[in-house]
Amino acid sequence: MEAKVTAHARYTIADIDKRLYGSFLEHLGRAVYTGIYEPDHPSADENGMRRDVIELVQSLDTPVCRYPGGNFVSAYNWEDGIGPRESRPTRLDLAWRTAESNHVGVHEFADWAKAAGTDMMLAVNLGSRGLDAARNFVEYVNHPGGSHWSDLRRKNGRADPWNVKLWCLGNEMDGPWQVGHKTASEYGHLANETAKAIRAFDDKLELVVCGSSHSDMPTYPQWEATVLDETYDQVDYISLHMYFENYEKRTSEYLALPQKLDRYIGTVAGVIDYVKAKKRSKKDVKISFDEWNVWYHERKSDAKRMKEWDWPHAPVLLEDIYNFEDVLQVGCILNTFIRRSDVVRIACIAQLVNVIAPIMTEPGGKAWRQTIYYPFQLASRNGRGVALHLDVDCPSYNADVAADVPYLDIAGVHDADAGTVTFFAINRHGEEAMSIDLSLERFGTPRSVEHTLIKHDDLEAKNTRDNPDAVKPVKADGARLSGETLQLSVPPYSYSMIKVTL
């Protein structure tokens, strides 16, 4: 099987916002407790945070982390997570039927984020609460001093404000499962008034309004049209969420799902353009795709367990163990975001540790990389620069979700400062290798090429505590340069990163 790809230095999509490689931590299961925070762990720092986890997050180079939810935030009182730890109340979390100790709040998360090398992206509760709690939270976090809430922060040990720039106006408010669920018009009005209050405090903050929880919601895409009609002048981003499933174990269908993702993004981009034109606005609203990942391995069984338990604290919940097949899916998802980086400026893998996450931990023991850690790491560390519009000619197949799904899923990024052009390529064909003829035009003279490959003969291969390196990247041979042409072959069902130094 053969593919021809042309990359031209002048045929570009957009400068990639580094926050395209963002992450997410929610107070859910063991994401926080025994995930990032375990004061009795041998690696714990002075704040009780696991250094082994911090090192793994640092290696991902994820620029922003969304917190504290997620469904959790819709019944969360942020004031419960400040002040002396021994005085903080234990609350019942209605989203996940667990007990929340509040031992980790905004102060602890901020210290962890600094250590991990990531910026905070904070969410306010527009489910059970509203405008007043939101503006107070922003004042507590961002005002230097001389007011009630900023002086309380100083009293609690943080003299300087954190100056968080990115704020989410609630979470999945279109979902009937959400505490405080609202109609589009109800939510749009509340979000607009909350945004106005926050902008009265600081009009330079970036605000994210809730879009659809997924593209199969009965209110999609009218939800986006109604909410943006209410909020367009006050917000910067609209959030989208999507999770990827393979219950029927059909790999070709599973790997076609990013075509649905692409349509989802395209439709919402069209709604944004419609509202912009309707309002005769010069402002651009972009997409924050702030929840995405593979999620199905433990989903149904854990939903049943959750209904039966008696409010445990930090239970094992939604701890999907990812396989090699999921590497291919995550690679395709990230490629879609790169190709849509003109409108998708922020994206957050959900989540970061233990709960549907690239990083797993054992309480009191090891931390290790799941299989999906690697495509995310390779894209995050090498996918910065300008996204390229590639001309791709390759065989395709028809799937239930889309026709003409290309067997080669490929995205390209030009980093002029580093002098590199990097391609991320997934061969969706399960039986045939793919010979790729890649033409590089107007980039200058290619000097060298490096091919990193993730491949395993068993789609179900997993990384575990006792075998953490079953699936990992390796250096591959065979890529060769001839003038401005690159040629290589990629195996069936494989993920490749090809980096050309100019």
Secondary structure, DSSP 8 states (H G I E B T S, - for coil): -EEEEEEETT-EEEE--GGGGEEE--SSTTSTBTTTB-TTSTTB-TTSBBHHHHHHHHHHT--EEEES-SGGGGG--GGGGSS-GGG---EEETTTTEEE---S-HHHHHHHHHHHT-EEEEEE--SS--HHHHHHHHHHHH--SSSHHHHHHHHTT--S-----EEEE-S-TT-TTSTT---HHHHHHHHHHHHHHHHHH-TT-EEEEE--SSTT-TTTTHHHHHHHHHHTTT-SEEEEEEEE--TT--HHHHTTHHHHHHHHHHHHHHHHHHHHHHTT-----EEEEEEEEE--TTHHHHHHHHHHS---SS---S----BHHHHHHHHHHHHHHHHTTTTEEEEEEE-SBSSS-SEEE-TTS-EEE-TTHHHHHHHHHH--SEEE--EEE--EE--SS-SSEESEEEEEEEETTTTEEEEEEEE--SS--EEEEEEEESS----EEEEEEE--S-TT-B--SS-TTSS--EEE---EEETTEEEEEE-SSEEEEEEEE-
